[in-house]
Amino acid sequence: MRRLTRSPGRLAAALLALSGGLLLSPGILAQCAMCGAAAASGKVGRGLAFSIYFLLGTLILVVSWFVALVYRAQRNAARASGEAPPPAGE
């Protein structure tokens, strides 16, 4: 059975062409104007802002949890090997 190989350059070029075509289509920019008009109205705009804050807060919580987990694992590994733990500021 013959194995097909693909070059990463061809795949990147195809993805770039596809994304460029999508960004240049006039329909993609029309949606932004509709969202801007909806956000300009009172309660809808406030709801959009709160949902964005909620999503950003969740992202910050997950990333900070992951950073704390990695730091704690490094500190525990350093204690087990008898080395000094890494400084908190670096």
Solvent accessible surface area in square Angstrom, and as a share of the most:
residue,aa,sasa,rsa
1,M,245,1.09
2,R,210,0.77
3,R,211,0.77
4,L,143,0.71
5,T,122,0.71
6,R,214,0.78
7,S,51,0.33
8,P,110,0.69
9,G,50,0.48
10,R,185,0.68
11,L,110,0.55
12,A,60,0.46
13,A,58,0.45
14,A,59,0.46
15,L,105,0.52
16,L,134,0.67
17,A,73,0.57
18,L,111,0.55
19,S,50,0.32
20,G,28,0.27
21,G,44,0.43
22,L,105,0.52
23,L,125,0.62
24,L,154,0.77
25,S,42,0.27
26,P,116,0.73
27,G,44,0.42
28,I,79,0.40
29,L,122,0.61
30,A,50,0.39
31,Q,101,0.45
32,C,89,0.53
33,A,71,0.55
34,M,127,0.57
35,C,83,0.49
36,G,42,0.41
37,A,71,0.55
38,A,44,0.34
39,A,45,0.35
40,A,88,0.68
41,S,55,0.36
42,G,56,0.54
43,K,166,0.70
44,V,80,0.46
45,G,13,0.13
46,R,138,0.51
47,G,38,0.37
48,L,78,0.39
49,A,37,0.28
50,F,130,0.54
51,S,52,0.33
52,I,95,0.48
53,Y,138,0.53
54,F,146,0.61
55,L,117,0.58
56,L,91,0.45
57,G,38,0.37
58,T,59,0.34
59,L,104,0.52
60,I,116,0.59
61,L,124,0.62
62,V,84,0.48
63,V,78,0.45
64,S,58,0.37
65,W,155,0.55
66,F,119,0.49
67,V,90,0.52
68,A,58,0.45
69,L,82,0.41
70,V,62,0.36
71,Y,75,0.29
72,R,143,0.52
73,A,60,0.47
74,Q,100,0.44
75,R,70,0.26
76,N,74,0.38
77,A,63,0.49
78,A,12,0.09
79,R,156,0.57
80,A,94,0.73
81,S,77,0.49
82,G,67,0.65
83,E,118,0.53
84,A,87,0.67
85,P,66,0.42
86,P,47,0.30
87,P,79,0.50
88,A,95,0.73
89,G,77,0.74
90,E,183,0.82
